Amino acid sequence: MPKGKTHKGLLKRVKITGKGKVKHKRSGSSHLMSHMTGSKVRKLRNKLVCHKSIAKKMETTLGQRLIGRSQG
C-alpha cells in the first residue's frame, strides 16, 4: 500500500508545538477591522490552539502523529 502524502498547504498554515498541539491563525484578522473593538483586535493577533478532536483529524491530513507525541 502506498504511503500518504503530507498536505503541504495545511502544514504551511499551522504550527505544531513540542507537545504535539496544533496552533493556527484566527480567521477575520486580515482587514475590515475598523468596526471592531480594541480588545477583539488584540485577541485576533494571538494564535489559537486547535481542539483535540480537530487535531486528531489533522493527523491523517498531515501524515504524522500529533497527540501524545514525546518531547524527544
PyRosetta script that sets phi, psi and omega in degrees:
from pyrosetta import init, pose_from_sequence

init()
pose = pose_from_sequence("MPKGKTHKGLLKRVKITGKGKVKHKRSGSSHLMSHMTGSKVRKLRNKLVCHKSIAKKMETTLGQRLIGRSQG")
pose.set_psi(1, 135.8)
pose.set_omega(1, -178.2)
pose.set_phi(2, -72.9)
pose.set_psi(2, 154.4)
pose.set_omega(2, 177.6)
pose.set_phi(3, -76.5)
pose.set_psi(3, 150.1)
pose.set_omega(3, 177.1)
pose.set_phi(4, -78.8)
pose.set_psi(4, 148.4)
pose.set_omega(4, 179.7)
pose.set_phi(5, -90.4)
pose.set_psi(5, 147.4)
pose.set_omega(5, 175.6)
pose.set_phi(6, -72.9)
pose.set_psi(6, 136.1)
pose.set_omega(6, 177.5)
pose.set_phi(7, -79.5)
pose.set_psi(7, 100.1)
pose.set_omega(7, -173.1)
pose.set_phi(8, -66.2)
pose.set_psi(8, -31.8)
pose.set_omega(8, 179.4)
pose.set_phi(9, -64.8)
pose.set_psi(9, -41.7)
pose.set_omega(9, 177.8)
pose.set_phi(10, -70.2)
pose.set_psi(10, -38.2)
pose.set_omega(10, -179.2)
pose.set_phi(11, -61.8)
pose.set_psi(11, -33.1)
pose.set_omega(11, 179.0)
pose.set_phi(12, -75.1)
pose.set_psi(12, -22.7)
pose.set_omega(12, -174.7)
pose.set_phi(13, -97.7)
pose.set_psi(13, -10.0)
pose.set_omega(13, -179.5)
pose.set_phi(14, -124.3)
pose.set_psi(14, 159.7)
pose.set_omega(14, 174.7)
pose.set_phi(15, -123.5)
pose.set_psi(15, 132.2)
pose.set_omega(15, 178.9)
pose.set_phi(16, -99.4)
pose.set_psi(16, 123.0)
pose.set_omega(16, -178.4)
pose.set_phi(17, -77.8)
pose.set_psi(17, 174.9)
pose.set_omega(17, -179.8)
pose.set_phi(18, -63.5)
pose.set_psi(18, -32.2)
pose.set_omega(18, 179.2)
pose.set_phi(19, -83.1)
pose.set_psi(19, -7.0)
pose.set_omega(19, 178.9)
pose.set_phi(20, 97.2)
pose.set_psi(20, 10.1)
pose.set_omega(20, 176.5)
pose.set_phi(21, -79.9)
pose.set_psi(21, 154.9)
pose.set_omega(21, -178.4)
pose.set_phi(22, -109.4)
pose.set_psi(22, 123.4)
pose.set_omega(22, 178.1)
pose.set_phi(23, -110.4)
pose.set_psi(23, 141.7)
pose.set_omega(23, 179.8)
pose.set_phi(24, -144.3)
pose.set_psi(24, 163.5)
pose.set_omega(24, 179.2)
pose.set_phi(25, -78.4)
pose.set_psi(25, 142.7)
pose.set_omega(25, 178.7)
pose.set_phi(26, -74.7)
pose.set_psi(26, 150.7)
pose.set_omega(26, 179.2)
pose.set_phi(27, -80.7)
pose.set_psi(27, 157.5)
pose.set_omega(27, 176.1)
pose.set_phi(28, 80.1)
pose.set_psi(28, 22.6)
pose.set_omega(28, -176.6)
pose.set_phi(29, -117.5)
pose.set_psi(29, 19.5)
pose.set_omega(29, -177.1)
pose.set_phi(30, -97.3)
pose.set_psi(30, -37.6)
pose.set_omega(30, 179.5)
pose.set_phi(31, -160.4)
pose.set_psi(31, 179.6)
pose.set_omega(31, -178.2)
pose.set_phi(32, 58.1)
pose.set_psi(32, 47.6)
pose.set_omega(32, -178.3)
pose.set_phi(33, -106.3)
pose.set_psi(33, 6.5)
pose.set_omega(33, -177.2)
pose.set_phi(34, -69.6)
pose.set_psi(34, -25.5)
pose.set_omega(34, 179.8)
pose.set_phi(35, -86.5)
pose.set_psi(35, -8.6)
pose.set_omega(35, -178.2)
pose.set_phi(36, -84.3)
pose.set_psi(36, 154.6)
pose.set_omega(36, 176.2)
pose.set_phi(37, -73.9)
pose.set_psi(37, 161.8)
pose.set_omega(37, -179.7)
pose.set_phi(38, -62.5)
pose.set_psi(38, -38.0)
pose.set_omega(38, -179.3)
pose.set_phi(39, -66.5)
pose.set_psi(39, -36.5)
pose.set_omega(39, 178.1)
pose.set_phi(40, -65.6)
pose.set_psi(40, -42.6)
pose.set_omega(40, -179.8)
pose.set_phi(41, -64.4)
pose.set_psi(41, -41.2)
pose.set_omega(41, 178.9)
pose.set_phi(42, -65.4)
pose.set_psi(42, -37.3)
pose.set_omega(42, 178.4)
pose.set_phi(43, -67.9)
pose.set_psi(43, -33.8)
pose.set_omega(43, -180.0)
pose.set_phi(44, -69.4)
pose.set_psi(44, -21.7)
pose.set_omega(44, 179.9)
pose.set_phi(45, -69.1)
pose.set_psi(45, -31.2)
pose.set_omega(45, -175.0)
pose.set_phi(46, -78.3)
pose.set_psi(46, 150.8)
pose.set_omega(46, 175.0)
pose.set_phi(47, -77.6)
pose.set_psi(47, 153.2)
pose.set_omega(47, -178.1)
pose.set_phi(48, -114.9)
pose.set_psi(48, 137.4)
pose.set_omega(48, 177.6)
pose.set_phi(49, -87.1)
pose.set_psi(49, 128.9)
pose.set_omega(49, 179.9)
pose.set_phi(50, -66.5)
pose.set_psi(50, 152.1)
pose.set_omega(50, 173.5)
pose.set_phi(51, -69.1)
pose.set_psi(51, 153.8)
pose.set_omega(51, -176.3)
pose.set_phi(52, -59.7)
pose.set_psi(52, -35.5)
pose.set_omega(52, -178.5)
pose.set_phi(53, -67.6)
pose.set_psi(53, -37.3)
pose.set_omega(53, 178.1)
pose.set_phi(54, -72.5)
pose.set_psi(54, -39.1)
pose.set_omega(54, 179.1)
pose.set_phi(55, -63.3)
pose.set_psi(55, -33.8)
pose.set_omega(55, 178.4)
pose.set_phi(56, -64.3)
pose.set_psi(56, -38.5)
pose.set_omega(56, 177.7)
pose.set_phi(57, -69.5)
pose.set_psi(57, -33.4)
pose.set_omega(57, 179.4)
pose.set_phi(58, -69.1)
pose.set_psi(58, -25.3)
pose.set_omega(58, 177.8)
pose.set_phi(59, -56.0)
pose.set_psi(59, -44.8)
pose.set_omega(59, -178.6)
pose.set_phi(60, -70.1)
pose.set_psi(60, -37.1)
pose.set_omega(60, 179.9)
pose.set_phi(61, -68.8)
pose.set_psi(61, -42.1)
pose.set_omega(61, -178.6)
pose.set_phi(62, -81.8)
pose.set_psi(62, -20.2)
pose.set_omega(62, 179.0)
pose.set_phi(63, 73.3)
pose.set_psi(63, 28.4)
pose.set_omega(63, 177.8)
pose.set_phi(64, -146.5)
pose.set_psi(64, 153.8)
pose.set_omega(64, -178.5)
pose.set_phi(65, -77.2)
pose.set_psi(65, 130.7)
pose.set_omega(65, -177.6)
pose.set_phi(66, -114.6)
pose.set_psi(66, -57.2)
pose.set_omega(66, -174.0)
pose.set_phi(67, -71.8)
pose.set_psi(67, 130.8)
pose.set_omega(67, 177.8)
pose.set_phi(68, 74.6)
pose.set_psi(68, 19.7)
pose.set_omega(68, -179.9)
pose.set_phi(69, -72.4)
pose.set_psi(69, 139.6)
pose.set_omega(69, -178.8)
pose.set_phi(70, -76.0)
pose.set_psi(70, 156.2)
pose.set_omega(70, -178.6)
pose.set_phi(71, -71.6)
pose.set_psi(71, -29.3)
pose.set_omega(71, -175.1)
pose.set_phi(72, -70.3)
pose.dump_pdb("model.pdb")
